[in-house]
Amino acid sequence: MKKILLILFVFLGMGPLSGQLMYPGDTNNDGRANHLDLLPIGLAFGAQGEPRPAASENWFAQEFIPWPIFLPTTPVNGAFINSNGDGIIDTLDLDAIVANYDMMQDSTMPFPWQHNIQCLSCPPPILSISYNLDSVEVNGAFQAFISVLYPETIPFDLGALGLALELSYDPELVVETSVVVTPNTDEGTLMFVTATSEEAAGYRLPAPGRVQISAAGRGQNAFFQDSTGVARIDFIVIDDIQRDTVFRAFKLEIESLLFLNVKEELLFPMVHNSDSVVLFQVLDQVLDRPLADILQIFPNPVRDVLRVQAAQGIYLDRLRLWNNQGVLVGEEPGGFGAQWKFETGGLPPGIYWLEIQREGEKFTQKILLH
């Protein structure tokens, strides 16, 4: 009842014939055009009302006649959402968001676009961030993948309309001008808005080390199946990452996240974001030296734990331990690092052979196990 009275108060306060002011692209009227403004378009997709006289997508205050349509739980009038002013809310209204990205205004009484109504019966979605590689050398490329998962397919009406999130990373580790966000356009039911510090085809942009992404269904819950890809982000490692070490961990951090369903109810997702990528550079003086000169293998003879150690970080393909009959008894993945180990306590005493490989080079060391 309170919500109905609030909406009536706002609508009547506008006056059915009086013109109001809006800025194209600020669909939620919070004072800024950004990725959040995709979600109102998804919520009100297909709604129609009075076209805006002399409509323009340029960023200036424009007069409109309020529509008899509001968002389900917040007092945002449909005419704010109709960014291009043609009288219908559809994908064409995305253009004004992109053209005016991160522009701000305070002359149309913007209000914080806040949500405090939660869907208690909706299973929580899972937001997953993963990478295609565990480690990448300088000048190398890698990718991050953003997905929405459900443990199992849930009823359509309990799904999520869309999400809006902002991610951050260390801009000194990657080539900022080469960061590219590619939405999953294979999902034909979804609309997207994405922005990096280099591209949203607009005016102001997010700061370096920031990515903003939003995805929403067209008037219906779009996330309700087992797994839906949202976007891929491509990175290139800079050509020199040395500070106090030759390797760094890269990870996308979630700065803000908003999930809504078609009723504009708030969903609280579970987040899977534990992975990171090791960025490294191989020093020339290390790369040119044979493995026999780089590595220390100890103790030898060994009893419980055999250790392999380098003076500084290097990349190894893999390490294998063979017994004296040529049977493989242990294997460790390589990757970038400075120390590896084999648990040998469960092996019978005798002679073994440790094989280490790096980019076609193979080094073998005889090991005596007590």
Secondary structure, DSSP 4 states (H G I P E B T S, - for coil): -HHHHHHHHHHHHH-SSS-EEE-TT-TT-SSB-SGGGHHHHHHTTT-B-PPPTT---SSS-EEEPPPS-B-SSS--BHHHH-TT-SSB-SGGGHHHHHHTTT-B--SS---------B-TTSPPPEEEEEES-SEEETT-EEEEEEEEE-SS---GGGSBSEEEEEEE--TTSB-GGG-EEEE-TT-TTEEEEEE-SS-SSSSS-PPTTEEEEEEEESSS--B-SSEEEEEEEEEEB-S---SSSSEEEE--EEEEEEEE-TT--EE--EEE----EEEE---HHHHTS-HHHHEEEE-SSBSSEEEEEEEEEEEEEEEEEEETTS-EEEEEEEEEEEEEEEE-TTSPSEEEEEEEEETTEEEEEEEEE-
